[in-house]
Amino acid sequence: MNTFLPTFSTALAASCAITLSLQASELTPHQQLGRDIYQELIETDTTHSTGDTTKAAESLARRFRDAGFSEADVRIIGPAARNKNLVVRYRGAGTKPPVALLAHLDVVEAKREDWSLDPFKLTERNGFFYGRGTADDKGGATTLSAALLRLRRENFKPNCDLILALTSGEEGGSEDDGAKWLLTNRRDLVNARFCLNADAGGPQKRHGKYLTYSVQAAEKIYQSFRLEVKGSGGHSSVPTKDNPIYRLAAGLLHLSQFEFPPRFSEITRGYFQKMSAIETGQTAADMRAILKTPPDPDALKRLAASPFHNALLRTTAVATMLEGGHAENALPQTARATVNCRLLPDESPEEVAKTLRRVLADDQISLTPIEPAQIGPASPLAPEIMQAIEQAKEKLWPGLPVLPVMETGATDGLFFRQLGIPTYGIIGIAADLDDIREHGKDERVAVKDFYDALEFEYQLIKSISTD
């Protein structure tokens, strides 16, 4: 029995079916196109274990070719058979350098037994679209694709080439299949003066009320370290004082009590400044207080009690994995831990490593980077970008504040920023802050939010490429 729907009488069910049918018949041609693409993508499994991103790329490529795009301007490319990327070039007047439009086609795993309904079927129910990728990020891929197809149908001539890059490898598998591979091996296909990333940012709402339109202009730096302590081991019946597990535990306890100092950037300062006008009470007052020089220490402490605000204020380091010993009746010869750090964009990984060694306070605990840090600078809040977003946003959500944000996680936008291509998260689908389901069970977006996003991306792309 499906737990999503209440029990309907036959007559009421028939009435609802008629209503839904009427609603579907009232879709504009652009909305219908968007819904068709959405369904096609959701119902193509693009997980890394059993799916095929190439298949999704091919289905979209057919739509672009049917719309008149040349073979040379529609590329399915990548090193792995099941994880290729789609790159489409919409030719413009060339009076300005190209703009890249980014989203990813791959999705995280979704098991049918874990969901209330089939994750690889687009289900419209009770005002929501359900399915894996509805929010992350087939919604973004759909709205960008539909916008370009609508512009082509209208014979719109942009002032620059528009480059759509729909990638694999963002959610797992190998990042070397996706955006990183494109920029390393075929940068000529995706090189741009800036990139609009439909996998970040966007409208945010709570209790049905829209709060802000967020523009993601930075991401924290991902860096994990391996901590390790070695010992001579021996029989557990004659324990020694020098136990690797205890030494490691003592160091981790020191780490748990340490915080990196708070620091502000143009983006985080702008975030707290605008949010102070949206929040109320003590939170709003604290946001104003931390922007003073010097910041109010009590306000900082209260805001940092929120894990999200704390992650915006400082570099973080947290133990995420632990292992030690080799037998129940033997003294441990090795104890290891993984500490995951998320660095502010201008933080030095080398300096963070030095700080961690100092905090661990034990030279017998070795600290080694597991992989090189993925460093990407923050993108400037350029007037050209912010004004275009403001203009497009006003057509859908008049008066909604535009808010610069720093991503505490990571997206493919990092790889563009690493090469000096400013990148901005501009997804059109609203995130309900009380109902975050990306990567989880029964992922969904509101039907109205999806159709609003179709219009927003169309308006934004048109605004950004019109003189």
matplotlib code that plots the C-alpha trace (Angstrom):
import matplotlib.pyplot as plt

x = [0.0, 1.3, 1.6, 1.9, -1.8, -4.8, -7.5, -9.8, -13.4, -13.8, -15.7, -13.2, -10.3, -12.0, -12.6, -8.9, -7.8, -10.0, -8.5, -4.9, -5.7, -7.1, -4.0, -1.7, -3.7, -3.2, 0.6, 2.3, 4.4, 7.5, 6.2, 5.2, 8.7, 10.3, 8.1, 8.8, 12.6, 12.3, 10.4, 12.9, 15.9, 14.3, 13.3, 16.9, 19.0, 22.2, 23.6, 27.2, 26.5, 23.8, 23.1, 24.2, 24.8, 25.6, 22.1, 20.7, 23.1, 22.1, 18.4, 19.0, 21.3, 18.5, 16.3, 19.0, 19.7, 16.0, 15.9, 18.5, 21.7, 24.5, 26.4, 29.5, 27.7, 26.3, 29.0, 28.7, 32.2, 34.2, 36.6, 34.1, 31.4, 28.6, 29.7, 29.9, 29.1, 26.9, 28.2, 26.0, 27.1, 24.4, 26.1, 25.7, 26.8, 30.3, 30.4, 31.3, 33.2, 31.1, 29.1, 29.0, 25.8, 26.6, 24.6, 25.2, 23.3, 24.5, 22.6, 23.3, 22.1, 18.4, 17.1, 13.4, 13.0, 14.1, 11.6, 7.8, 7.6, 9.8, 12.8, 13.3, 9.8, 8.6, 5.6, 3.4, 1.4, -0.2, 1.6, 5.0, 7.3, 9.0, 12.0, 15.7, 17.3, 14.2, 16.2, 19.8, 20.4, 18.2, 16.0, 19.0, 19.8, 16.2, 15.7, 18.9, 18.2, 14.6, 15.7, 18.1, 15.5, 12.9, 15.4, 16.3, 12.6, 12.2, 15.2, 17.0, 20.5, 22.6, 25.5, 27.8, 28.0, 26.1, 27.8, 25.7, 27.8, 25.8, 28.3, 28.9, 31.0, 29.7, 28.0, 30.6, 32.2, 35.1, 35.3, 37.7, 34.8, 33.0, 33.6, 37.3, 37.9, 36.3, 38.3, 41.5, 41.1, 38.7, 38.8, 38.2, 34.7, 33.7, 36.0, 34.0, 34.3, 32.1, 29.9, 26.3, 25.9, 22.4, 23.6, 23.8, 22.2, 18.6, 15.4, 15.0, 11.7, 10.3, 6.7, 5.7, 7.3, 10.1, 13.0, 16.0, 17.4, 20.9, 23.8, 26.6, 29.9, 32.4, 32.9, 35.0, 38.1, 37.9, 40.9, 41.2, 44.1, 45.2, 46.3, 48.4, 50.2, 52.5, 53.5, 55.4, 52.4, 52.6, 50.3, 47.3, 47.9, 50.9, 49.8, 52.3, 51.8, 52.5, 49.3, 48.7, 44.9, 45.3, 47.8, 45.5, 42.4, 44.2, 45.1, 41.6, 40.2, 42.5, 41.1, 37.5, 38.1, 39.7, 38.1, 39.7, 39.3, 36.3, 37.1, 34.9, 35.0, 33.0, 30.5, 30.0, 29.9, 27.2, 25.4, 25.2, 24.4, 21.4, 20.2, 20.2, 17.3, 15.4, 16.0, 14.4, 15.2, 18.5, 19.7, 19.2, 20.9, 23.9, 24.3, 24.6, 26.9, 29.5, 29.9, 31.2, 34.9, 35.9, 33.1, 31.1, 32.5, 29.2, 27.3, 29.9, 29.5, 25.7, 25.7, 28.4, 26.0, 24.3, 26.4, 25.6, 26.5, 29.6, 30.7, 30.2, 32.3, 35.5, 37.5, 36.3, 38.1, 36.2, 37.1, 35.1, 36.7, 38.6, 40.5, 43.0, 44.5, 44.6, 43.4, 41.2, 44.1, 47.0, 48.2, 47.6, 50.5, 48.6, 45.8, 44.4, 41.8, 40.6, 40.0, 38.0, 38.6, 36.5, 38.7, 37.7, 38.4, 41.5, 42.9, 46.2, 46.1, 49.7, 48.9, 45.9, 48.1, 50.6, 47.7, 46.4, 49.9, 50.1, 46.6, 47.3, 50.3, 52.0, 54.9, 54.2, 50.9, 51.7, 49.5, 49.4, 47.1, 45.1, 44.7, 45.9, 43.5, 41.0, 41.6, 39.2, 39.1, 35.8, 34.2, 33.7, 30.2, 30.4, 27.7, 27.0, 26.1, 24.2, 22.2, 21.2, 20.1, 18.2, 16.4, 15.4, 14.5, 12.1, 10.0, 9.3, 9.8, 9.5, 11.3, 13.0, 16.5, 19.5, 21.9, 25.6, 26.5, 29.5, 28.8, 29.9, 29.9, 31.2, 30.0, 31.5, 31.8, 35.1, 36.9, 35.9, 37.0, 40.3, 41.0, 40.1, 36.5, 34.2, 31.3, 27.9, 25.3, 21.9, 19.5, 15.9, 14.2, 13.3, 14.8, 12.4, 14.6, 12.2, 12.1, 15.6, 15.5, 18.5, 20.5, 17.7, 14.4, 11.5, 13.4, 10.9, 10.3, 7.0, 5.4, 5.0, 8.7, 9.7, 7.7, 8.9, 12.5, 11.8, 10.9, 13.6, 16.5, 15.0, 14.8, 18.3, 20.0, 18.3, 19.2, 22.9, 23.3, 21.4, 23.2]
y = [0.0, 3.4, 5.6, 8.9, 9.3, 9.3, 6.8, 8.3, 7.2, 6.1, 9.3, 11.6, 9.8, 10.2, 13.9, 14.4, 12.6, 15.0, 18.0, 16.8, 16.1, 19.6, 21.0, 19.1, 20.3, 23.9, 23.7, 26.1, 24.6, 25.5, 23.9, 20.8, 20.6, 21.0, 18.3, 15.9, 16.4, 16.1, 12.8, 11.4, 12.2, 11.0, 7.7, 7.1, 5.5, 7.5, 6.1, 4.9, 1.3, 0.4, 3.5, 5.0, 8.8, 8.4, 7.3, 10.4, 12.5, 10.8, 11.4, 15.1, 15.3, 14.1, 16.9, 19.5, 18.0, 17.9, 21.6, 22.4, 22.3, 21.0, 17.7, 19.8, 21.7, 18.7, 16.5, 13.4, 13.1, 11.4, 8.6, 6.0, 4.3, 4.7, 8.1, 10.5, 14.2, 16.3, 19.6, 21.8, 25.1, 27.7, 30.0, 33.7, 37.0, 36.7, 40.3, 38.9, 35.7, 32.6, 31.8, 28.2, 26.7, 23.8, 20.9, 17.2, 14.2, 11.6, 10.9, 9.2, 5.7, 5.0, 1.6, 0.8, -0.9, 2.3, 4.5, 4.8, 4.8, 4.0, 6.4, 6.1, 7.1, 10.7, 10.7, 13.8, 13.6, 16.1, 19.1, 17.5, 15.8, 12.7, 10.9, 10.6, 13.7, 15.9, 18.3, 17.2, 17.8, 16.7, 19.7, 21.9, 20.0, 20.1, 23.8, 24.8, 22.5, 23.6, 27.3, 26.9, 24.9, 27.7, 30.4, 28.4, 28.1, 31.9, 32.4, 34.3, 35.5, 35.9, 38.3, 35.4, 31.6, 29.7, 26.5, 23.8, 21.3, 18.4, 16.2, 12.9, 12.1, 14.8, 12.5, 9.7, 7.2, 9.1, 12.9, 12.3, 11.4, 14.7, 18.4, 17.9, 15.7, 18.2, 21.1, 19.0, 17.4, 19.5, 22.9, 24.3, 23.0, 24.6, 27.6, 30.6, 34.1, 32.8, 29.8, 29.6, 26.5, 25.0, 22.8, 25.4, 28.6, 29.4, 30.4, 29.3, 29.0, 28.0, 27.3, 28.2, 31.6, 32.6, 34.0, 34.7, 34.0, 32.7, 33.1, 30.6, 32.4, 30.3, 26.8, 25.6, 23.6, 19.9, 18.3, 15.1, 14.0, 10.6, 10.5, 7.5, 6.2, 3.2, 1.0, -2.2, -4.3, -7.4, -9.6, -7.9, -9.8, -7.5, -4.1, -1.3, 2.4, 3.4, 2.4, 3.8, 3.9, 5.9, 8.4, 8.8, 9.3, 11.9, 13.8, 13.6, 14.9, 18.0, 18.4, 18.2, 21.1, 23.3, 25.8, 27.7, 31.5, 33.1, 35.1, 37.0, 37.4, 39.6, 36.8, 35.7, 39.3, 40.0, 36.9, 37.9, 41.5, 40.6, 37.7, 40.1, 41.9, 38.6, 36.9, 38.2, 38.5, 37.4, 35.8, 39.0, 41.0, 38.6, 38.8, 42.6, 42.3, 40.0, 42.5, 45.1, 45.8, 43.8, 41.2, 40.7, 37.5, 36.6, 37.0, 34.8, 32.1, 32.1, 32.0, 29.2, 27.0, 26.5, 24.0, 25.8, 29.3, 27.8, 26.3, 29.7, 31.5, 29.3, 26.4, 23.2, 19.9, 16.8, 13.2, 11.0, 7.5, 5.5, 2.2, 0.5, -2.8, -6.2, -8.7, -8.8, -10.3, -8.2, -4.7, -2.4, -1.8, 0.8, 3.3, 5.5, 8.2, 10.3, 14.0, 15.8, 19.6, 22.1, 25.2, 28.7, 29.5, 31.6, 29.3, 27.5, 23.7, 23.7, 26.2, 24.2, 21.1, 23.0, 24.1, 20.5, 19.2, 21.9, 21.1, 17.3, 18.1, 14.8, 14.3, 10.6, 11.2, 11.5, 13.7, 13.1, 14.6, 11.8, 13.6, 17.0, 19.8, 20.9, 24.7, 27.1, 30.9, 32.7, 34.4, 38.1, 39.5, 41.1, 43.7, 42.0, 38.8, 40.2, 42.6, 39.8, 37.6, 40.5, 41.2, 37.6, 37.0, 40.0, 38.4, 35.4, 36.5, 40.4, 41.9, 38.7, 39.6, 38.3, 36.8, 35.8, 32.5, 30.2, 26.5, 24.4, 21.4, 21.0, 21.1, 20.8, 24.6, 24.1, 22.9, 26.0, 28.3, 26.5, 27.6, 31.2, 31.0, 32.7, 30.5, 31.2, 28.8, 29.9, 27.0, 28.0, 25.3, 26.5, 24.6, 24.1, 24.5, 22.3, 19.5, 18.8, 15.4, 15.5, 12.3, 10.9, 9.0, 10.2, 13.2, 15.7, 19.3, 21.2, 21.2, 25.0, 25.4, 23.3, 25.4, 28.6, 27.4, 26.7, 30.4, 31.7, 30.0, 31.2, 34.8, 34.6, 33.2, 35.7, 38.6, 37.6, 37.3, 40.4, 43.8]
z = [0.0, -0.9, 2.1, 0.1, -0.8, 1.4, 0.6, -2.1, -3.0, -6.7, -7.5, -5.9, -7.6, -10.9, -10.2, -9.3, -12.5, -14.5, -12.7, -13.3, -16.9, -17.4, -15.7, -18.1, -21.1, -20.0, -20.1, -22.5, -25.3, -23.3, -20.1, -22.0, -23.5, -20.1, -18.6, -21.4, -21.0, -17.2, -17.5, -20.1, -17.8, -14.6, -16.2, -17.5, -14.7, -14.5, -11.2, -11.4, -10.3, -12.9, -14.9, -18.2, -18.4, -22.1, -22.7, -21.2, -23.2, -26.4, -25.8, -25.2, -28.2, -30.5, -29.3, -30.1, -33.6, -34.3, -33.4, -36.1, -34.1, -36.3, -35.6, -34.9, -32.2, -30.4, -28.9, -26.8, -25.4, -22.6, -21.8, -20.4, -22.4, -19.9, -18.5, -21.4, -21.3, -23.6, -24.9, -27.0, -28.6, -29.4, -31.9, -31.2, -32.8, -31.2, -29.9, -26.5, -25.4, -24.6, -21.5, -20.1, -18.8, -16.4, -14.8, -14.3, -15.5, -13.1, -9.8, -6.5, -5.9, -5.2, -4.3, -5.0, -1.7, 0.1, -1.6, -1.4, -5.2, -8.2, -8.0, -11.8, -12.8, -12.8, -10.6, -10.2, -7.0, -4.6, -6.2, -6.4, -8.9, -7.4, -8.7, -8.3, -9.7, -9.7, -7.6, -8.0, -10.8, -13.6, -12.8, -13.6, -16.7, -17.9, -17.3, -19.1, -22.0, -22.4, -22.3, -25.2, -27.2, -26.6, -27.7, -30.8, -31.7, -31.2, -33.5, -30.7, -31.6, -28.4, -28.4, -27.5, -27.9, -25.2, -24.2, -22.5, -20.6, -19.0, -17.2, -15.6, -12.6, -10.2, -7.8, -7.6, -9.9, -11.3, -11.5, -14.4, -16.6, -16.2, -15.9, -14.9, -17.9, -20.3, -18.9, -19.0, -22.4, -24.4, -22.8, -26.3, -26.2, -22.9, -22.4, -21.4, -19.8, -17.0, -16.1, -14.8, -12.7, -12.3, -9.4, -6.7, -5.4, -6.3, -4.4, -0.8, 1.0, 4.4, 5.3, 1.7, 2.0, -0.4, 1.6, -0.8, -4.2, -3.5, -5.8, -5.1, -5.8, -3.8, -2.4, 0.5, -0.2, 0.4, 2.1, 4.1, 6.2, 7.5, 11.1, 12.1, 15.2, 15.1, 18.0, 18.7, 19.6, 21.9, 23.9, 25.5, 28.8, 29.4, 28.2, 27.9, 28.6, 24.9, 23.2, 19.6, 20.1, 23.3, 21.7, 18.7, 20.9, 23.0, 19.8, 18.5, 21.8, 21.4, 17.9, 19.1, 21.4, 18.8, 16.4, 13.6, 13.9, 12.1, 8.9, 6.5, 2.7, 0.4, -0.1, 3.6, 4.7, 2.1, 3.2, 6.9, 6.0, 3.9, 6.2, 9.1, 7.4, 6.9, 10.2, 13.4, 17.1, 18.5, 15.3, 13.3, 16.0, 16.2, 12.4, 12.6, 15.6, 13.9, 11.0, 13.4, 13.8, 15.8, 15.6, 18.8, 20.4, 22.1, 18.9, 17.1, 19.7, 19.5, 15.7, 15.6, 17.6, 14.2, 12.2, 9.0, 10.3, 11.9, 8.5, 6.9, 9.5, 9.6, 8.3, 9.9, 10.7, 11.9, 12.4, 10.1, 10.2, 12.8, 12.8, 15.0, 16.1, 14.4, 17.0, 20.1, 22.2, 20.8, 21.6, 18.6, 16.2, 14.3, 14.9, 12.1, 11.8, 8.8, 9.5, 6.8, 6.5, 4.6, 4.1, 3.4, -0.3, 0.5, 3.2, 2.7, 3.0, 4.2, 6.9, 8.0, 8.2, 10.4, 12.6, 13.0, 13.9, 16.6, 17.9, 18.0, 20.2, 19.6, 17.1, 17.1, 15.3, 11.7, 9.5, 5.7, 3.1, 1.5, -1.8, -3.0, -2.0, -4.7, -4.5, -6.3, -5.7, -5.0, -7.9, -7.9, -7.6, -11.0, -11.8, -15.2, -13.4, -10.4, -12.6, -15.0, -12.1, -10.5, -13.8, -14.4, -10.7, -10.7, -13.4, -11.1, -7.6, -7.4, -4.4, -3.3, -2.0, -4.0, -1.6, -2.3, -0.7, -0.2, -0.7, 2.3, 0.0, -3.5, -7.2, -10.6, -10.6, -8.7, -11.8, -13.8, -10.9, -10.8, -14.4, -13.7, -15.1, -12.6, -11.8, -10.2, -8.8, -10.3, -10.2, -10.7, -8.6, -5.1, -2.1, 0.7, 3.8, 5.8, 3.3, 1.9, 0.1, -2.3, -2.1, 0.1, 0.1, -2.1, -3.6, -4.9, -6.0, -6.1, -9.5, -9.5, -8.6, -11.6, -14.0, -12.4, -12.9, -16.6, -17.0, -14.8, -16.7, -20.0, -18.7, -17.2, -20.3, -22.5, -20.1, -19.9, -23.6, -24.8, -25.3]

ax = plt.figure().add_subplot(projection="3d")
ax.plot(x, y, z, "-o")
ax.set_aspect("equal")
plt.show()
